[in-house]
Amino acid sequence: MKLKHMTTDQFIESVEALDLRPERNEIYGKKYIDIKDRFGEIIAHVDTGTQGKMNVRKITAGYDHNRLFKVMCVYASTPVNKREPKTYRLKILDTDLYLIHINQY
């Protein structure tokens, strides 16, 4: 894996590519992503609001354990402020409307 930083969307896509199911959750104000195996059992999770916090709970058959661990390490080591792309909003004068999506042009 050559990425230094990984967004949350990239992390989710990478986990899905391993035939695992990521699921966003929140409990007591803490946001995290559970990673479930094909049977729906939670095998790992990553805290989306804290850098470096992840947990592998169980190893099961049917996926590449080393690749999952590498993906989790890249995402967990990514600074929290680099996990989500920045969004800019431009207010349209004399309205209550905003332009939210701005492409590279």
C-alpha positions as CSV (number, residue, x, y, z in Angstrom):
1,M,0.0,0.0,0.0
2,K,1.5,3.3,-1.1
3,L,-0.9,5.7,0.3
4,K,0.2,8.0,3.1
5,H,-3.2,9.3,3.9
6,M,-6.6,7.8,3.3
7,T,-10.0,9.4,3.3
8,T,-13.0,7.7,4.9
9,D,-14.5,7.0,1.5
10,Q,-11.3,5.4,0.3
11,F,-11.1,3.3,3.5
12,I,-14.7,2.1,3.0
13,E,-14.0,1.2,-0.7
14,S,-10.8,-0.7,0.3
15,V,-12.6,-2.7,2.9
16,E,-15.4,-3.5,0.5
17,A,-12.8,-4.7,-2.0
18,L,-11.7,-7.3,0.5
19,D,-15.3,-8.7,0.6
20,L,-15.9,-7.3,4.0
21,R,-18.8,-5.0,5.1
22,P,-17.9,-1.6,6.7
23,E,-20.7,0.0,8.7
24,R,-20.6,3.5,10.2
25,N,-21.7,3.8,13.8
26,E,-21.9,6.3,16.6
27,I,-22.2,5.7,20.3
28,Y,-21.9,8.3,23.1
29,G,-20.8,10.9,20.5
30,K,-17.9,8.7,19.3
31,K,-17.9,7.9,15.5
32,Y,-16.4,4.7,14.3
33,I,-16.5,2.2,11.5
34,D,-17.2,-1.5,12.2
35,I,-15.8,-4.0,9.8
36,K,-18.0,-7.1,9.5
37,D,-17.2,-10.5,7.9
38,R,-19.6,-12.2,5.5
39,F,-21.6,-13.7,8.4
40,G,-22.2,-10.2,9.8
41,E,-19.9,-10.6,12.8
42,I,-17.8,-7.6,13.8
43,I,-14.1,-8.5,13.3
44,A,-12.6,-5.0,13.7
45,H,-13.3,-1.3,14.1
46,V,-11.6,2.0,13.5
47,D,-12.4,5.2,15.4
48,T,-13.0,8.0,12.8
49,G,-12.6,10.8,15.3
50,T,-9.3,9.8,16.9
51,Q,-6.0,9.3,15.1
52,G,-4.3,5.9,15.7
53,K,-7.3,4.2,17.3
54,M,-8.3,0.8,15.9
55,N,-9.1,-2.6,17.1
56,V,-8.9,-6.1,15.5
57,R,-11.2,-8.3,17.4
58,K,-11.3,-11.6,15.5
59,I,-9.7,-13.3,12.6
60,T,-12.0,-15.4,10.4
61,A,-11.5,-17.2,7.1
62,G,-12.4,-15.7,3.7
63,Y,-10.3,-12.5,3.4
64,D,-6.7,-11.4,3.4
65,H,-5.8,-10.5,7.1
66,N,-2.6,-8.8,6.2
67,R,-4.2,-6.5,3.6
68,L,-7.0,-5.6,6.0
69,F,-4.5,-4.7,8.7
70,K,-2.4,-2.6,6.3
71,V,-5.5,-0.7,5.2
72,M,-6.6,-0.1,8.8
73,C,-3.1,1.1,9.7
74,V,-3.0,3.6,6.8
75,Y,-6.5,5.0,7.7
76,A,-5.8,5.0,11.5
77,S,-2.5,6.9,11.0
78,T,-4.2,9.5,8.8
79,P,-4.7,12.8,10.7
80,V,-8.4,13.3,11.4
81,N,-8.5,16.6,9.5
82,K,-7.3,14.8,6.3
83,R,-9.9,12.0,6.4
84,E,-12.7,14.1,4.9
85,P,-12.4,16.2,1.8
86,K,-12.9,19.9,2.4
87,T,-16.2,21.4,1.4
88,Y,-16.7,25.0,0.4
89,R,-20.1,26.7,0.3
90,L,-20.8,29.9,-1.7
91,K,-23.9,31.8,-0.8
92,I,-25.9,33.1,-3.7
93,L,-26.7,36.8,-3.1
94,D,-30.3,37.8,-2.2
95,T,-31.3,34.1,-1.7
96,D,-31.1,31.4,0.9
97,L,-29.3,29.2,-1.6
98,Y,-25.7,27.9,-1.5
99,L,-23.4,26.4,-4.1
100,I,-21.9,23.4,-2.4
101,H,-20.3,21.3,-5.1
102,I,-17.5,23.1,-7.1
103,N,-15.6,21.1,-9.6
104,Q,-12.0,21.8,-10.7
105,Y,-13.1,24.2,-13.4
